[in-house]
Amino acid sequence: MKKIEAIIRPERMHEVKDALEEQGIHGLNIISVT
């Protein structure tokens, strides 16, 4: 298991999620930081 931490702009979240799913990564924890 590997842990990846990233800061992603909200408008790009769907693109990133789709790209991760294509690589076989299906579990995400998303935290909104203000």
PDB file of N, H, CA, C and O in Angstrom:
ATOM      1  N   MET A   1       0.843  -1.166   0.000  1.00  0.00           N
ATOM      2  CA  MET A   1       0.000   0.000   0.000  1.00  0.00           C
ATOM      3  C   MET A   1       0.893   1.235   0.000  1.00  0.00           C
ATOM      4  O   MET A   1       1.926   1.276   0.668  1.00  0.00           O
ATOM      5  N   LYS A   2       0.475   2.234  -0.759  1.00  0.00           N
ATOM      6  H   LYS A   2      -0.365   2.201  -1.302  1.00  0.00           H
ATOM      7  CA  LYS A   2       1.210   3.493  -0.815  1.00  0.00           C
ATOM      8  C   LYS A   2       0.268   4.634  -0.480  1.00  0.00           C
ATOM      9  O   LYS A   2      -0.921   4.593  -0.796  1.00  0.00           O
ATOM     10  N   LYS A   3       0.814   5.640   0.157  1.00  0.00           N
ATOM     11  H   LYS A   3       1.780   5.673   0.414  1.00  0.00           H
ATOM     12  CA  LYS A   3       0.037   6.825   0.505  1.00  0.00           C
ATOM     13  C   LYS A   3       0.479   7.973  -0.390  1.00  0.00           C
ATOM     14  O   LYS A   3       1.670   8.248  -0.535  1.00  0.00           O
ATOM     15  N   ILE A   4      -0.504   8.635  -0.986  1.00  0.00           N
ATOM     16  H   ILE A   4      -1.471   8.412  -0.868  1.00  0.00           H
ATOM     17  CA  ILE A   4      -0.235   9.795  -1.833  1.00  0.00           C
ATOM     18  C   ILE A   4      -0.994  10.977  -1.242  1.00  0.00           C
ATOM     19  O   ILE A   4      -2.202  10.896  -1.020  1.00  0.00           O
ATOM     20  N   GLU A   5      -0.293  12.065  -0.992  1.00  0.00           N
ATOM     21  H   GLU A   5       0.688  12.132  -1.173  1.00  0.00           H
ATOM     22  CA  GLU A   5      -0.935  13.300  -0.539  1.00  0.00           C
ATOM     23  C   GLU A   5      -0.754  14.341  -1.634  1.00  0.00           C
ATOM     24  O   GLU A   5       0.343  14.508  -2.169  1.00  0.00           O
ATOM     25  N   ALA A   6      -1.836  15.039  -1.965  1.00  0.00           N
ATOM     26  H   ALA A   6      -2.727  14.903  -1.531  1.00  0.00           H
ATOM     27  CA  ALA A   6      -1.756  16.027  -3.035  1.00  0.00           C
ATOM     28  C   ALA A   6      -2.682  17.196  -2.738  1.00  0.00           C
ATOM     29  O   ALA A   6      -3.714  17.043  -2.084  1.00  0.00           O
ATOM     30  N   ILE A   7      -2.298  18.347  -3.222  1.00  0.00           N
ATOM     31  H   ILE A   7      -1.460  18.472  -3.753  1.00  0.00           H
ATOM     32  CA  ILE A   7      -3.161  19.529  -3.178  1.00  0.00           C
ATOM     33  C   ILE A   7      -3.654  19.737  -4.608  1.00  0.00           C
ATOM     34  O   ILE A   7      -2.866  19.965  -5.526  1.00  0.00           O
ATOM     35  N   ILE A   8      -4.964  19.654  -4.775  1.00  0.00           N
ATOM     36  H   ILE A   8      -5.604  19.469  -4.029  1.00  0.00           H
ATOM     37  CA  ILE A   8      -5.558  19.688  -6.116  1.00  0.00           C
ATOM     38  C   ILE A   8      -6.631  20.770  -6.146  1.00  0.00           C
ATOM     39  O   ILE A   8      -7.441  20.881  -5.226  1.00  0.00           O
ATOM     40  N   ARG A   9      -6.628  21.552  -7.195  1.00  0.00           N
ATOM     41  H   ARG A   9      -5.970  21.462  -7.943  1.00  0.00           H
ATOM     42  CA  ARG A   9      -7.664  22.575  -7.358  1.00  0.00           C
ATOM     43  C   ARG A   9      -9.028  21.883  -7.500  1.00  0.00           C
ATOM     44  O   ARG A   9      -9.142  20.862  -8.178  1.00  0.00           O
ATOM     45  N   PRO A  10     -10.053  22.443  -6.858  1.00  0.00           N
ATOM     46  CA  PRO A  10     -11.378  21.802  -6.901  1.00  0.00           C
ATOM     47  C   PRO A  10     -11.885  21.540  -8.317  1.00  0.00           C
ATOM     48  O   PRO A  10     -12.528  20.519  -8.561  1.00  0.00           O
ATOM     49  N   GLU A  11     -11.610  22.434  -9.240  1.00  0.00           N
ATOM     50  H   GLU A  11     -11.088  23.264  -9.042  1.00  0.00           H
ATOM     51  CA  GLU A  11     -12.109  22.251 -10.610  1.00  0.00           C
ATOM     52  C   GLU A  11     -11.402  21.121 -11.357  1.00  0.00           C
ATOM     53  O   GLU A  11     -11.888  20.678 -12.398  1.00  0.00           O
ATOM     54  N   ARG A  12     -10.270  20.649 -10.847  1.00  0.00           N
ATOM     55  H   ARG A  12      -9.876  21.009 -10.001  1.00  0.00           H
ATOM     56  CA  ARG A  12      -9.529  19.552 -11.487  1.00  0.00           C
ATOM     57  C   ARG A  12      -9.783  18.199 -10.821  1.00  0.00           C
ATOM     58  O   ARG A  12      -9.274  17.177 -11.281  1.00  0.00           O
ATOM     59  N   MET A  13     -10.571  18.188  -9.736  1.00  0.00           N
ATOM     60  H   MET A  13     -10.985  19.018  -9.363  1.00  0.00           H
ATOM     61  CA  MET A  13     -10.742  16.969  -8.954  1.00  0.00           C
ATOM     62  C   MET A  13     -11.275  15.810  -9.781  1.00  0.00           C
ATOM     63  O   MET A  13     -10.786  14.688  -9.651  1.00  0.00           O
ATOM     64  N   HIS A  14     -12.270  16.060 -10.630  1.00  0.00           N
ATOM     65  H   HIS A  14     -12.667  16.971 -10.735  1.00  0.00           H
ATOM     66  CA  HIS A  14     -12.843  14.970 -11.425  1.00  0.00           C
ATOM     67  C   HIS A  14     -11.818  14.391 -12.393  1.00  0.00           C
ATOM     68  O   HIS A  14     -11.782  13.178 -12.600  1.00  0.00           O
ATOM     69  N   GLU A  15     -10.989  15.235 -12.985  1.00  0.00           N
ATOM     70  H   GLU A  15     -11.018  16.221 -12.817  1.00  0.00           H
ATOM     71  CA  GLU A  15      -9.944  14.752 -13.890  1.00  0.00           C
ATOM     72  C   GLU A  15      -8.959  13.856 -13.153  1.00  0.00           C
ATOM     73  O   GLU A  15      -8.583  12.793 -13.647  1.00  0.00           O
ATOM     74  N   VAL A  16      -8.547  14.288 -11.977  1.00  0.00           N
ATOM     75  H   VAL A  16      -8.852  15.152 -11.575  1.00  0.00           H
ATOM     76  CA  VAL A  16      -7.580  13.523 -11.186  1.00  0.00           C
ATOM     77  C   VAL A  16      -8.195  12.198 -10.751  1.00  0.00           C
ATOM     78  O   VAL A  16      -7.550  11.153 -10.843  1.00  0.00           O
ATOM     79  N   LYS A  17      -9.429  12.234 -10.282  1.00  0.00           N
ATOM     80  H   LYS A  17      -9.953  13.082 -10.207  1.00  0.00           H
ATOM     81  CA  LYS A  17     -10.107  11.012  -9.843  1.00  0.00           C
ATOM     82  C   LYS A  17     -10.226  10.019 -10.997  1.00  0.00           C
ATOM     83  O   LYS A  17      -9.967   8.830 -10.815  1.00  0.00           O
ATOM     84  N   ASP A  18     -10.615  10.491 -12.178  1.00  0.00           N
ATOM     85  H   ASP A  18     -10.825  11.457 -12.326  1.00  0.00           H
ATOM     86  CA  ASP A  18     -10.735   9.614 -13.343  1.00  0.00           C
ATOM     87  C   ASP A  18      -9.389   9.002 -13.718  1.00  0.00           C
ATOM     88  O   ASP A  18      -9.316   7.818 -14.045  1.00  0.00           O
ATOM     89  N   ALA A  19      -8.325   9.800 -13.673  1.00  0.00           N
ATOM     90  H   ALA A  19      -8.383  10.762 -13.407  1.00  0.00           H
ATOM     91  CA  ALA A  19      -6.989   9.300 -14.012  1.00  0.00           C
ATOM     92  C   ALA A  19      -6.536   8.241 -13.005  1.00  0.00           C
ATOM     93  O   ALA A  19      -5.935   7.238 -13.390  1.00  0.00           O
ATOM     94  N   LEU A  20      -6.817   8.457 -11.727  1.00  0.00           N
ATOM     95  H   LEU A  20      -7.305   9.272 -11.414  1.00  0.00           H
ATOM     96  CA  LEU A  20      -6.452   7.466 -10.713  1.00  0.00           C
ATOM     97  C   LEU A  20      -7.237   6.172 -10.904  1.00  0.00           C
ATOM     98  O   LEU A  20      -6.677   5.085 -10.762  1.00  0.00           O
ATOM     99  N   GLU A  21      -8.518   6.275 -11.222  1.00  0.00           N
ATOM    100  H   GLU A  21      -8.972   7.158 -11.338  1.00  0.00           H
ATOM    101  CA  GLU A  21      -9.332   5.081 -11.450  1.00  0.00           C
ATOM    102  C   GLU A  21      -8.821   4.290 -12.644  1.00  0.00           C
ATOM    103  O   GLU A  21      -8.858   3.060 -12.626  1.00  0.00           O
ATOM    104  N   GLU A  22      -8.346   4.968 -13.678  1.00  0.00           N
ATOM    105  H   GLU A  22      -8.315   5.967 -13.692  1.00  0.00           H
ATOM    106  CA  GLU A  22      -7.770   4.280 -14.833  1.00  0.00           C
ATOM    107  C   GLU A  22      -6.545   3.470 -14.444  1.00  0.00           C
ATOM    108  O   GLU A  22      -6.230   2.466 -15.084  1.00  0.00           O
ATOM    109  N   GLN A  23      -5.850   3.903 -13.392  1.00  0.00           N
ATOM    110  H   GLN A  23      -6.106   4.719 -12.872  1.00  0.00           H
ATOM    111  CA  GLN A  23      -4.658   3.199 -12.913  1.00  0.00           C
ATOM    112  C   GLN A  23      -5.001   2.146 -11.853  1.00  0.00           C
ATOM    113  O   GLN A  23      -4.103   1.518 -11.292  1.00  0.00           O
ATOM    114  N   GLY A  24      -6.280   1.956 -11.582  1.00  0.00           N
ATOM    115  H   GLY A  24      -7.009   2.466 -12.037  1.00  0.00           H
ATOM    116  CA  GLY A  24      -6.704   0.938 -10.635  1.00  0.00           C
ATOM    117  C   GLY A  24      -6.814   1.408  -9.199  1.00  0.00           C
ATOM    118  O   GLY A  24      -6.920   0.587  -8.288  1.00  0.00           O
ATOM    119  N   ILE A  25      -6.791   2.721  -8.979  1.00  0.00           N
ATOM    120  H   ILE A  25      -6.705   3.388  -9.719  1.00  0.00           H
ATOM    121  CA  ILE A  25      -6.915   3.282  -7.631  1.00  0.00           C
ATOM    122  C   ILE A  25      -8.352   3.768  -7.470  1.00  0.00           C
ATOM    123  O   ILE A  25      -8.787   4.695  -8.154  1.00  0.00           O
ATOM    124  N   HIS A  26      -9.090   3.120  -6.543  1.00  0.00           N
ATOM    125  H   HIS A  26      -8.736   2.368  -5.987  1.00  0.00           H
ATOM    126  CA  HIS A  26     -10.515   3.424  -6.422  1.00  0.00           C
ATOM    127  C   HIS A  26     -10.895   4.049  -5.086  1.00  0.00           C
ATOM    128  O   HIS A  26     -12.014   4.543  -4.951  1.00  0.00           O
ATOM    129  N   GLY A  27     -10.021   4.048  -4.105  1.00  0.00           N
ATOM    130  H   GLY A  27      -9.112   3.647  -4.214  1.00  0.00           H
ATOM    131  CA  GLY A  27     -10.348   4.608  -2.799  1.00  0.00           C
ATOM    132  C   GLY A  27      -9.700   5.964  -2.599  1.00  0.00           C
ATOM    133  O   GLY A  27      -8.494   6.113  -2.796  1.00  0.00           O
ATOM    134  N   LEU A  28     -10.494   6.956  -2.207  1.00  0.00           N
ATOM    135  H   LEU A  28     -11.474   6.835  -2.047  1.00  0.00           H
ATOM    136  CA  LEU A  28      -9.977   8.307  -1.979  1.00  0.00           C
ATOM    137  C   LEU A  28     -10.568   8.885  -0.699  1.00  0.00           C
ATOM    138  O   LEU A  28     -11.716   8.603  -0.354  1.00  0.00           O
ATOM    139  N   ASN A  29      -9.802   9.669  -0.020  1.00  0.00           N
ATOM    140  H   ASN A  29      -8.870   9.897  -0.301  1.00  0.00           H
ATOM    141  CA  ASN A  29     -10.292  10.523   1.060  1.00  0.00           C
ATOM    142  C   ASN A  29     -10.046  11.949   0.608  1.00  0.00           C
ATOM    143  O   ASN A  29      -8.923  12.319   0.264  1.00  0.00           O
ATOM    144  N   ILE A  30     -11.097  12.740   0.610  1.00  0.00           N
ATOM    145  H   ILE A  30     -12.009  12.440   0.888  1.00  0.00           H
ATOM    146  CA  ILE A  30     -10.993  14.124   0.149  1.00  0.00           C
ATOM    147  C   ILE A  30     -11.333  15.049   1.309  1.00  0.00           C
ATOM    148  O   ILE A  30     -12.372  14.898   1.951  1.00  0.00           O
ATOM    149  N   ILE A  31     -10.454  16.004   1.571  1.00  0.00           N
ATOM    150  H   ILE A  31      -9.610  16.127   1.049  1.00  0.00           H
ATOM    151  CA  ILE A  31     -10.665  16.977   2.634  1.00  0.00           C
ATOM    152  C   ILE A  31     -10.568  18.370   2.021  1.00  0.00           C
ATOM    153  O   ILE A  31      -9.587  18.701   1.355  1.00  0.00           O
ATOM    154  N   SER A  32     -11.590  19.174   2.251  1.00  0.00           N
ATOM    155  H   SER A  32     -12.388  18.906   2.792  1.00  0.00           H
ATOM    156  CA  SER A  32     -11.591  20.546   1.757  1.00  0.00           C
ATOM    157  C   SER A  32     -10.835  21.427   2.747  1.00  0.00           C
ATOM    158  O   SER A  32     -11.156  21.455   3.935  1.00  0.00           O
ATOM    159  N   VAL A  33      -9.842  22.134   2.257  1.00  0.00           N
ATOM    160  H   VAL A  33      -9.581  22.111   1.292  1.00  0.00           H
ATOM    161  CA  VAL A  33      -9.031  23.011   3.093  1.00  0.00           C
ATOM    162  C   VAL A  33      -9.289  24.447   2.660  1.00  0.00           C
ATOM    163  O   VAL A  33      -9.214  24.771   1.475  1.00  0.00           O
ATOM    164  N   THR A  34      -9.593  25.298   3.625  1.00  0.00           N
ATOM    165  H   THR A  34      -9.654  25.035   4.588  1.00  0.00           H
ATOM    166  CA  THR A  34      -9.862  26.696   3.277  1.00  0.00           C
ATOM    167  C   THR A  34      -8.865  27.608   3.943  1.00  0.00           C
ATOM    168  O   THR A  34      -8.929  28.825   3.769  1.00  0.00           O
TER     169      THR A  34
END
